[in-house]
Amino acid sequence: MVAIAVGGVADHVHLLLSLPSTVPIAKAVPLLKSGSSKWIHENFPQSRGFSWQQGYGAFSVSISQQEKTVAYIHAQAKHHERVSSAEEFRKFLMAHAMLP
């Protein structure tokens, strides 16, 4: 895996990853969650209670949209001043016919 962009805010994180064709998303996410949790617990003793939520959202991005996606990830703090992450996710699901 290669991390192309990483960013987020207090309640969520966005990662743009390049995954080898042999690594499915369902394997990559648990690896990232367990490795990052271990690192946080070892390096930040005050955060021993940290844990990731059970679920996650994963979306593919065309290489033609990579630059735009990186900019979006890096602008999360400013972006969520205008719209909450929950509202944004709901709108995204509705726009892609995943919610009524």
C-alpha positions as CSV (number, residue, x, y, z in Angstrom):
1,M,0.0,0.0,0.0
2,V,1.1,3.5,-0.6
3,A,-0.5,6.5,1.2
4,I,-1.0,9.3,-1.3
5,A,-2.9,11.6,1.1
6,V,-3.9,11.5,4.7
7,G,-6.0,14.0,6.5
8,G,-9.1,14.4,8.6
9,V,-10.8,16.1,11.5
10,A,-11.7,15.1,15.1
11,D,-14.4,12.6,14.2
12,H,-13.0,11.0,11.0
13,V,-10.1,10.5,8.7
14,H,-9.7,10.3,5.0
15,L,-7.0,8.3,3.3
16,L,-6.1,8.1,-0.4
17,L,-4.3,4.9,-0.9
18,S,-2.9,3.0,-3.8
19,L,-3.5,-0.7,-3.2
20,P,-1.8,-3.5,-5.1
21,S,-4.2,-5.6,-7.0
22,T,-3.5,-8.4,-4.6
23,V,-4.7,-6.5,-1.5
24,P,-8.5,-6.1,-1.2
25,I,-9.9,-3.1,0.7
26,A,-11.4,-5.6,3.2
27,K,-7.8,-6.6,4.1
28,A,-6.2,-3.2,3.9
29,V,-8.5,-1.4,6.3
30,P,-8.1,-3.8,9.2
31,L,-4.3,-3.7,8.7
32,L,-4.4,0.1,8.8
33,K,-6.6,0.2,11.8
34,S,-4.6,-2.4,13.9
35,G,-1.2,-0.9,13.0
36,S,-2.3,2.7,13.7
37,S,-4.0,1.7,17.0
38,K,-0.9,-0.1,18.1
39,W,1.3,2.9,17.2
40,I,-1.1,5.4,19.0
41,H,-1.2,3.2,22.2
42,E,2.6,2.8,22.2
43,N,3.5,6.5,21.5
44,F,0.6,8.3,23.3
45,P,0.0,6.6,26.7
46,Q,-2.7,9.2,27.5
47,S,-4.7,7.8,24.5
48,R,-4.7,4.1,25.6
49,G,-8.5,4.2,25.3
50,F,-8.3,5.1,21.6
51,S,-10.1,2.7,19.2
52,W,-11.5,2.9,15.7
53,Q,-15.1,2.5,15.0
54,Q,-16.1,-0.9,13.6
55,G,-17.2,0.2,10.2
56,Y,-15.6,2.2,7.4
57,G,-16.5,3.7,4.0
58,A,-14.3,2.9,1.0
59,F,-14.6,4.4,-2.5
60,S,-12.5,4.0,-5.6
61,V,-11.1,7.1,-7.3
62,S,-10.1,7.4,-10.9
63,I,-6.5,8.4,-11.5
64,S,-7.9,11.4,-13.3
65,Q,-9.4,12.6,-10.0
66,Q,-6.4,12.0,-7.8
67,E,-5.3,15.7,-7.6
68,K,-8.8,16.8,-6.8
69,T,-9.1,14.1,-4.2
70,V,-5.8,15.0,-2.5
71,A,-7.0,18.7,-2.4
72,Y,-10.3,17.6,-0.8
73,I,-8.5,15.5,1.8
74,H,-6.1,18.3,2.8
75,A,-9.0,20.8,3.1
76,Q,-11.1,18.8,5.6
77,A,-11.0,21.2,8.5
78,K,-12.1,24.1,6.4
79,H,-14.6,22.0,4.5
80,H,-16.4,20.8,7.7
81,E,-16.8,24.4,8.9
82,R,-19.6,24.5,6.3
83,V,-21.0,21.0,6.4
84,S,-20.9,18.3,9.0
85,S,-19.3,15.0,8.1
86,A,-22.6,13.2,8.8
87,E,-24.5,15.4,6.5
88,E,-21.9,15.2,3.8
89,F,-21.9,11.4,4.0
90,R,-25.7,11.3,3.9
91,K,-25.8,13.5,0.8
92,F,-23.1,11.3,-0.9
93,L,-25.2,8.1,-0.2
94,M,-28.3,9.8,-1.6
95,A,-26.5,11.1,-4.7
96,H,-25.3,7.5,-5.5
97,A,-28.7,5.9,-4.8
98,M,-27.5,4.2,-1.7
99,L,-30.2,5.9,0.5
100,P,-33.7,6.9,-0.4
